[in-house]
Amino acid sequence: VRMFRIYTEEWLTSKACEDDYTYNPATPIFKIPNDFQYTIPKDVEHEKYRAYIEQFPEIDSPEIFGLHPNADLTFRVKEVNALFKTLGETQPKGGGGDGGVSREDVVYEKATDLQERLPEDYNEDDYKVKIQKLGGMAIPMNIFLFQELQRLQ
């Protein structure tokens, strides 16, 4: 909330609608690509807005958002570290030739065991016959039981 308040106090003011207003810092630390000026275009035609938007730099300078240029460097370092961490976690964890079981083999074995313990495929007609033996669908608890069986399957 505090950051939103600060941005609205700074950027959503009547001075932003003045002809010479720009969001660029007065003295940027690093040069903004192509000396692009972040302004509010005065054109009312859709195509002119699109042309202006297509001139935007591919990567906005953090200074436009009131941040130091090192914020971009910090962001990129964190992204690369997260990428390398993810790549490391996806690598097989198999060891040397000690004859141990790999992680993939353990997972496969557990999945096979779980699959073997699954109940038979649900057959609604079989359950209808069993419920008829319990008194049929005229009994409210049997209706409830049948609905729960349908929902769980």
C-alpha positions in Angstrom: 0.0 0.0 0.0 2.8 2.4 0.9 4.5 1.9 -2.5 1.3 2.4 -4.4 0.7 5.6 -2.4 4.2 6.9 -3.2 3.8 6.1 -7.0 0.4 7.7 -7.2 1.6 10.8 -5.4 4.6 11.1 -7.7 3.2 9.9 -11.1 -0.5 10.4 -11.1 -0.6 14.1 -10.7 -1.8 17.0 -12.9 1.8 17.8 -13.7 2.0 14.5 -15.6 -0.4 16.0 -18.2 1.8 19.0 -18.9 3.4 19.1 -22.4 7.0 19.1 -21.2 6.6 16.5 -18.4 8.7 13.3 -18.7 9.1 10.4 -16.3 12.8 10.3 -17.1 15.1 11.2 -14.2 16.6 14.7 -14.5 20.1 13.3 -14.4 20.1 9.6 -15.1 23.0 7.5 -13.8 23.1 5.4 -17.0 22.1 6.5 -20.4 18.6 5.4 -21.4 18.6 3.5 -24.7 18.1 5.8 -27.7 17.6 8.7 -25.3 13.9 7.6 -25.1 11.6 10.0 -23.4 8.9 8.4 -21.2 6.0 10.8 -21.7 2.2 10.7 -22.0 1.6 11.0 -25.8 -0.9 13.7 -26.7 -2.2 11.9 -29.8 -5.7 10.5 -29.8 -5.3 8.2 -32.8 -4.7 4.5 -32.0 -2.0 4.0 -34.6 0.1 6.9 -33.2 -0.1 5.4 -29.7 1.0 2.0 -31.1 3.9 3.7 -33.0 5.0 5.4 -29.7 4.7 2.2 -27.7 6.8 0.3 -30.3 9.6 2.8 -29.7 10.0 1.8 -26.1 13.4 0.3 -25.2 13.3 -3.5 -24.9 14.5 -3.3 -21.3 13.3 -0.3 -19.2 15.9 1.3 -17.0 15.2 0.9 -13.3 15.7 4.6 -12.9 12.4 5.2 -14.7 10.7 3.5 -11.7 12.8 5.4 -9.2 15.3 2.6 -8.6 19.0 2.6 -8.8 20.5 0.8 -11.9 22.0 -1.8 -9.6 18.4 -3.0 -9.0 18.4 -4.4 -12.5 21.7 -6.2 -11.9 20.4 -7.6 -8.6 17.3 -8.8 -10.4 19.3 -10.5 -13.1 21.7 -12.2 -10.7 18.7 -13.6 -8.7 17.1 -14.8 -11.9 20.3 -16.6 -13.0 20.8 -18.2 -9.6 17.2 -19.4 -9.6 17.7 -20.9 -13.1 20.9 -22.7 -12.1 19.2 -24.0 -8.9 16.3 -25.3 -11.0 18.7 -26.9 -13.5 20.6 -28.5 -10.6 17.5 -29.9 -9.0 16.4 -31.5 -12.3 19.6 -33.4 -12.8 19.7 -37.1 -12.0 21.1 -37.8 -8.5 22.5 -41.2 -9.3 25.8 -42.0 -7.7 28.8 -44.0 -8.8 28.9 -47.7 -9.6 28.2 -48.8 -6.0 25.1 -50.8 -7.1 22.7 -48.5 -5.1 19.2 -47.8 -6.4 18.7 -44.5 -8.2 16.0 -42.0 -7.2 14.1 -42.7 -10.5 14.1 -46.4 -9.6 12.7 -45.7 -6.2 9.9 -43.5 -7.6 9.1 -46.1 -10.3 8.9 -48.8 -7.7 6.6 -46.8 -5.4 4.3 -45.8 -8.3 4.0 -49.5 -9.3 3.2 -50.5 -5.7 0.5 -47.8 -5.5 -1.0 -48.8 -8.8 -1.2 -52.4 -7.7 -3.1 -51.4 -4.6 -5.8 -49.4 -6.4 -9.3 -50.8 -6.2 -11.0 -52.3 -9.3 -12.5 -49.9 -11.8 -15.7 -48.3 -10.7 -18.8 -50.0 -12.2 -22.0 -48.1 -11.3 -24.2 -51.1 -12.1 -22.4 -53.3 -9.5 -23.1 -50.7 -6.8 -26.7 -50.3 -7.8 -27.2 -54.1 -7.3 -25.5 -53.9 -3.9 -27.7 -50.9 -2.9 -30.8 -52.8 -4.0 -29.8 -55.6 -1.6 -29.7 -53.0 1.2 -33.2 -51.8 0.6 -33.0 -49.9 -2.7 -33.0 -46.2 -3.5 -36.2 -45.6 -1.4 -34.0 -45.4 1.7 -32.4 -41.9 2.1 -29.1 -43.3 3.4 -28.8 -45.5 0.4 -29.4 -42.5 -1.9 -26.7 -40.6 0.0 -24.3 -43.6 -0.2 -24.9 -43.9 -4.0 -24.3 -40.2 -4.5 -21.1 -40.3 -2.5 -19.9 -43.3 -4.5 -20.5 -41.4 -7.7 -18.8 -38.3 -6.4 -15.7 -40.2 -5.3 -15.4 -42.0 -8.5 
